[in-house]
Amino acid sequence: MTMRLADIAARAGVSKATVSRVLNGARGVATGTRDSVLTALDALGYEQPARQRRAELVGLVTPELDNPFFPALAQVMGQALTRQGYTPVLATQTPGGSTEDELTEMLVDRGVSGIIFVSGLHADTTAETGRYGRLHERQVPFVLVNGFSPRIEAPFVSPDDRAAMRLAVAHLAELGHERVGLAVGPARFVPVQRKIEGFRAGVREHLGVSARESEELVQHSLFSLEGGQAAASALIDLGCTAVMCASDMMALGAVRAARRRGLTVPGDISVVGFDDSPLMAFTDPPLTTIRQPVKAMGQVAVDALLRR
């Protein structure tokens, strides 16, 4: 039997929105009101929900925590959720471990009120997006951090990657560099595409490098120390005197690549990271890096989820 919210609302003497909140197990509904809705369900011959969503749990799905940015962001979001009376449930992807879909299913089975995905499949332009539509069908609200797809209806939270790259190029141009390279992750990821767009705009504006000339100045690798080392080595071979990196971990790899060639940083070559991870101020030398606004991003993501 198709459930009609209007019939239940009329029987219980409440609004359709209140009925929906009760059926979804949302918080903030008075016990008496909830009982009235459940009684109306019985009177009209509808089955009560087999499982009410546990409003106190919110899932946080992140990549592996090797990159210090991810645990820092998870901590900010967890603290923001706790202040609102929710309990964060951290679900981390690891190589050879559970996939994003498996973690999502686990969280939904445990009755989470919502999920925040960080740098997930929504950031991969080759990934199928129907998984997020199915979450909508199951009435599980979610927010997506670092990535974008026009095919997904949800709040997205990201830094301005394009502006960040233009800022880094301007800084390096002021230092006198004329050949600047970019070390980034796989090209299928939205943040990578945005960084490349910003980099190309920056080198065109500040260094007079054409789009075609800038193609070889972008090297793709993994988002890791080893990936940064490999990409930076290729850029140094191309004559770059400065290397911009898509993460602080990649930047540390770039520093290693330079030193293994007998080059000093920043004496012979400049390296710029991305994230401003807490430990970067204690490296030798302290790493120049672009700060991702972790606190602001985490708070905005939580606020967006709670509004939904």
N, C-alpha and C positions, 0 to 999 in steps of 0.2 A: 504494500500500500504506500502510495506516495505521501510523504509527510508534508502537511501544509502549515507553515509557521503561523499564518493568520488565524487558523482554527485553534491552534494551541494557545496563541496569545489571547484570543477572545475568551477562551475557557478559563485561563489562569488569571485574566485581568491584568495582563502586563503587555509590554510592547513586543513586536517581533524581534527587535534587536536583543531584548532580554532573553527571549526564548533561545535565540541563536547562541548567546553567551553561555546559557546553561547547558545546551547540547554539546558545546565545544569544551566544557569544563573550565571556562574562563574565570579568573578571580574577580573579586569586587561585587559579587552577587550575594545579597543577603540570604541567610539560610531559609527563612520563611518563604522568600520569593522562589528560591530554587525548589523547595518542596512543592509549592503551588504548581510550578511548571511540570514537575515529574508526576504529580497527581493528575494533571490535565492529560498528560500522555497516556496514563493508564485508562482514564475515563473515555478517551477517544479511540482506544484500541491500538495505540502505537506501542512498539517495544521501546523500553528505555535504552539509552546508549549502553552497549556492552562494556565499553571502557571509556571512562571520563578522562580527559586529558589532565595530566598533573601540571597545574599552572605554575608550580614552583621551580620546574626544571627548564633550562634553556641550553640547547646544544651549541657548542663552538667547534666547528670542523676546520682544522688547519692542516697545512702540509707538515712534513717532518720539522722538528724544532731545532735543527742544526743551525739555521739562520737565526741569530738573536732577535731579529725583528718580530718573528712570530710569537715567541713566548712573551715578549714585552707587550705586544698587542693583546694577546690572550689575557694577560694580567690586568690590563686596563679595562677590558670588557668584563672580565669576571668581577672586578671590584665595583663597576658601575651596576651590574646586575644584582650583586649582593646588597647594595644600598637600596635597591627597589624591592627587596624581599624575594628575589629569585636565586636559585642555586645553579651555577654554571656547570655544565658537563663537558669536559674537554675530550674531543675525539680526534686523535692525530693520525694522519696517514704516514705510513713508513714503507720503505722499499720492501716488497714481498709481503706486506701486511694487508690490512683491510683497505678496500677501495672506498672512494667517497660514497658510492651508492650503498655499500654494505654498512658503512658508518651511519649514513642517513637512516637506513631501515632500522638499525639498532636503536637510534635515538627516538624515532617515531614509535617503535614498539614499546619503549619505556615511557611514552606519554609526554614528551616534551611540549612545552607551550609554543616554542619557536626555535629556529636554528639560524645561526650566523655562519656563513661560509666565507673563509678567507683564502684568496688565491686558489680557488677551486676550479672545477671544470667550466664554470661560467666564464673564466678568463681564457679558455682554450677555444680558438675559433674553429677548430676541427671537431669539437665534441658535440654530441647530440644533446639538445636542450630540453627534450621532452620530459626528462626527469624532474625538472622544476615545475612544469605544468602539472605533473602528477601530484606534486606536493600541494599545489593549489587545490586540486580536486579533493585532497584529504584534509583540507582546511588547516594546513600547518603553515603559519606565516614564516617568512624568512627574509634575510638581508644578505646582500652579496658585496664583499669587500675586495678591492683590487681586481677589476675586470669589468667588462660590459658586454651585453648582447641585446640588440633590439628585439630579439625573439623572446626575451624573458621579461615578464611583468613583475618587477620587484624594485625596492630601493637599492641603489648602487652607491658605494662609498669608495672614492679613490683620491689619491693626490693628483696634482697637475703634473703628469710626467713630462709633457711637452715643455712647459715653462721651466721645469727643473733642468732639463738638458740645455735649454737656451741659456739659462743662468750659468751653468758650468762652463759652457763654451765661452761666454763673455768673460768669465773669470780667467780662464786660461789664455785668452787672447790678450788681456791686459798684462799678463805675465810675459808676453812676447812670443808665445808659441804660434807657429804657423801651420803645423801639421798635427792635428788632433785626431785620435781614434776613439772608437766606442766599442766596449766589450759588453755584450748582452747575451741573454738566454735564447732559447729557440724562438724562431720567428712567428710561430703560430699563436703566441700569447699576446693578448691585448696590451698589457703594460709595455711589452717589448716594442710593439708596433708604434705605440705613442712616443716612446723614448726615441726611437729612430726618427720619427717625424720631427720631434723637437731638435734633435741633434743636427739633422740636415738643414733645418731652418736656421739654426745657430751658426753653423760653419759657413752657410751662404751669406748671412748677414754680417758676421764679424771677420771672416777670413776669405770671403770671395770664392768659396769652393762650390762648384756646380753640383747639382743632384747626381749627375753621372759620375763625377770625380769622387763624390763622397761614398759611393757604393762600396769600394774596396776598404774604406775606412771603418766599416762596420763588420765586426767579427762575432759570429754566433758560437756559443758554447753552453755549458751547463752552469746553473746558478750555484757554483761552489768555488772553493779555493782553487782546486785543480782546473776547473773550467776557466776561471779568471787568468790563471797562469798560462794556459794554452792560448787563449784569445790575445792576451797582452804580448806574448812572444811573437805571434803573427803580426801584430800591429807594429812592434818594434822593428821587425824585419822590413816593414813597409816604410820605415823612416819616421814614424811618429815620435814626437818628443813629449807627448802627453797622452795619457790614457784615461778615459772616463769609463766607469764601470756601473753596471745595473744593480749592484749590491755591494755592501761592505766586504762580504766574504770574497767576491770576485776581485775586489780591490786589493785585498791582502795577497791574493794569488798574483796579481799584477806586480806588486812590490817584490814578491819572491822571484818572478821572472826577470825583473830588472837586476836584482842583486846577483842572480846566477850568471848574468852577463857582465858582471863587474861594474854595473851602473849604480849610481847613488840616487836616492829619492829624498828630497826633491832636486838635488844638485844637477843630475844629468837628465832626469825624466820626472815629470809630474804625474801624480795619480790622484783621481777623484773618485770617491765611493758614493754610495747611495743607501740611505737608511738612517745614518747617524746612530748606529748601535752604541750602547753605553760604554763598551770596552774600547771603542776606537780612539778615545782620547788618551789611552794608555799604551798605544802601539808606539814603535820607534821607527820612523818619526810619527807623531800624532797624525792620523789620517784626515785629510781634507775630505769632507763628505757632505752630501745634501741630506738634510733632515726630513724624514717622513714625519708628519705631525701625528705621532702615535696616539697621544692622549685625546686629541680632537677627533681623530678617525674612530677610535674605540668608543668614545662617548656618543658620537653621531650615529654609529651603527646600532648601539643599544637603544638610543632614543627612537630611531626609526622602527626598530623591531617592536618596541613597546607600544608605539602608536598603532601598529597593525594588529 
